[in-house]
């Protein structure tokens, strides 16, 4: 095969110091990172190694910004060093090292081991010993020994070491089968010292000692093995080791010349074919390999769970083919845990099928369940078997099918989390990362069909492997389609799930099977969550939606997580995968009567309204209150303002979605009340654009209701938000309309508020004479109705205006008076606002150190209030003050923090103004 290449193929040696040789001469590969990169490609030869995997291997989590570019540079250097074209091939998801098996010593080793084991099973121990000895001579030291800091290579090294020890044991069995004994004692004594947990070695040592006429030492070896197993591993000797012990005691002649484990029957292989276009899952394969190659004398059972269509069976079958050479028999059984046309396979029926597959005659298979399971474990104890239990319903179904010894490997797939299955390593599959999703789509559709919109298509598929495969297969089957056309179909589809169907494969059908296997309470809450208006939810919202108590809601949510119909990205927060959400909504429309859907939606919207209303009252006790009608829900408990802010942060998008749902349903009162309830939070976080959207629909709702007082409030809040965004004309239009409406309905508090916000709007226009006129009117109106807190805030603003006009002494008197009143009434917001004004007065009079003191106190209070919008303003003022003191670095730090806060709030105009100061 080398004739295909213009140059001789390099030979890769990994079973010892990592070397690449051409004509026996070792190539100079360069420094540690480039050697690590080539070793990683070698370990993964023939499969795609993603750039992300390479970056992680070379630098760990703290990779430099140009890491991917450096990887590409290393690849170019390796291509030049290897001197052979087309060895390292670029793939959409990364790179592939194309190597024939005979050029890698590890692959030659595995093939020789497989040949030796086949000879041993066929009753040809001399041939087996020859092949296995030849395999073991390839080892020159520790595999990938210099790369112990790289997890992927450490896992591959552990796998190869496990294979090496197994090959040593097989070679010893072959030697014993040819009559050896004395010659093996020294070697086996050293092996049992280094690997005390491998019972097979102890049995071989006892046999060799017995054959050497050293019966007492054979019995002593058993006692040492038994003590080590009990003390170190908490295990009793296996039945086979105990049997050898009894044979030594009985002077059983069978110990001369009978191999310990040489099954003569042909191997059984029931594995389905591996998919040619397998992509990704490198991390999961490493986990499966690492657990299998630990070398510990423990039963290896690995359960792979995940949502429908995530590729559980595909991964397990691929892994089984990768591991197949290490096991004499390979069994596969579909347990039909989620099937539309038949019930789950019972454990009794599964055991019957598995025992027959191993060649056990039907008349030997017991009818008693426990006896049948015991016979299965006994058969596995004498064999090396890989068992795949696919599509399990639950732990109870598979528990009788598990082995009792460590010679076999069991792989289980299930849509349910099998957390109650003992001695099992669980791997939960998520959807594919973007690079792997693109690689899968490209592989199925064909590389010539993969143009630019592939990333959009896999995103519309939710990165779900089944959806990606179906979409790619449809594209491949329709030459007239382009990826862009497919993306447009998926975007525009009225029912997107209908696009993910091809032949007998359908994403909707896969989801339907999961839904049908739920209990009635789970099915009900699943479909009701399909009408939940927000992107995620917690148990309180679910309790309101379903009309159940909180413990029941938590139980139902956790059961749906266990069934992989919900995700839990953070403790107590739940969400759907996008395609599962579409299915839940479709099921709600078909299975849940419209009146019940309507009531459930109203309950959850009321839940968000009442909780948000309570939270807003905690954020600002001075905010003019509203009355919210009682509702059939229990709001989330909020003990203080910090809890309120945390709840708003977690549920902000949900409350906005509830407002949209209320708007669509025509619940106008709820629409404007949600706008009011969000207002304080929006202001504290600087979500001004969201506040505009909320009050715009709130104003329309108030106009439909004919409620002039609410209209006045909506106009006032819109004016307040438009002003700092530089939309002065709109701000003044809304504020003047608010003032007219407040006067029309006789709302004195509303009139005062309109004057106060008009003053704020004019501040942005630097019209301080107009500001003072409105503030004086606002102060007088607040004084008339006895609203001291808001009168104080007007005084504070008047002080800030006077200092901008140069009347600093008057300004200071107003602000000091306001601060005294704020302290008396424990008005923290007013204190912070007034301290900002006092800071401005000090700065304007040249007392910059005093300004820093006032601004520092104000910033601390804004942080206590968790008001990031006002924090940004105070930080900008602090930066200006540090600049005036010549402290450029402190100024730059304050300005940058303010800019970052404004940018996060999407207030780019304010951020740009500060950025200009720092230039």
Secondary structure, 3 states (H helix, E strand, C coil): CHHHCCCCCCEEECCCCCEEEECCEECCCCCHHHHHHHHHHHHCCCCCEEHHHHHHHHHCCCCCCCHHHHHHHHHHHHHHHHCCCCCEEEECCEEEECCCHHHEHHHHHHHHHHHHHHHHHCCCHHHHHHHHHHHHCCCCCCCCHHHCCCHHHHHHHHHHHHHHHHHHHHHHHHHHHCCCCHHHHHHHHHHHHHCCCCHHHHHHHHHHHHHCCCHHHHHHHHHHHHHHHHHHHCCCCCHHHHHHHHHHHCCCHHHCCCCCCCCCCCCCECCCCCCCCCCCCHHHHHHHHHHHCCCCCCCEEEEEECCCCCCHHHHHHHHHHHHHHHCCEEEEEECCCCCCCCCCCCHHHHHHHHHHHCCCCHHHCCCCHHHHHHHHHHHHHCCCEEEEEEEECCHHHHHCCCCCCCCCEEEEEECCCCCCCCCEEEEECCCCCHHHHHHHHHHHHCHHHCCCCHHHHHHHCCCCHHHHHHHHHHHHHCCCCCHHHHHHHHHHCCCHHHHCEECCEEHHHHHHHHHHCCCHHHHHHHHHHCCCCCCCECHHHHHHHHCCCHHHHHHHHHHHHHCCCCEEEECCEEECCHHHHHHHHHHHHHHCCHHHHHHHHHHHHHHHHHHHHHHHHHHCCCCCCCCCCCCCCCCCCCCCHHHHHHHHHHHHHHHHHHHHHHHHHCCHHHHHHHHHHHHHHHHHHCCHHHHHHHHHHHHHHHHHHCCHHHHHHHHHHHHHHHHHCCCHHHHHHHHHHHHHHHHHHCCHHHHHHHHHHHHHHHHHCCCHHHHHHHHHHHHHHHHHHCCHHHHHHHHHHHHHHHHHCCCHHHHHHHHHHHHHHHHHCCCHHHHHHHHHHHHHHHHHCCCHHHHHHHHHHHHHHHHHCCCHHHHHHHHHHHHHHHHHCCCHHHHHHHHHHHHHHHHHCCCHHHHHHHHHHCC
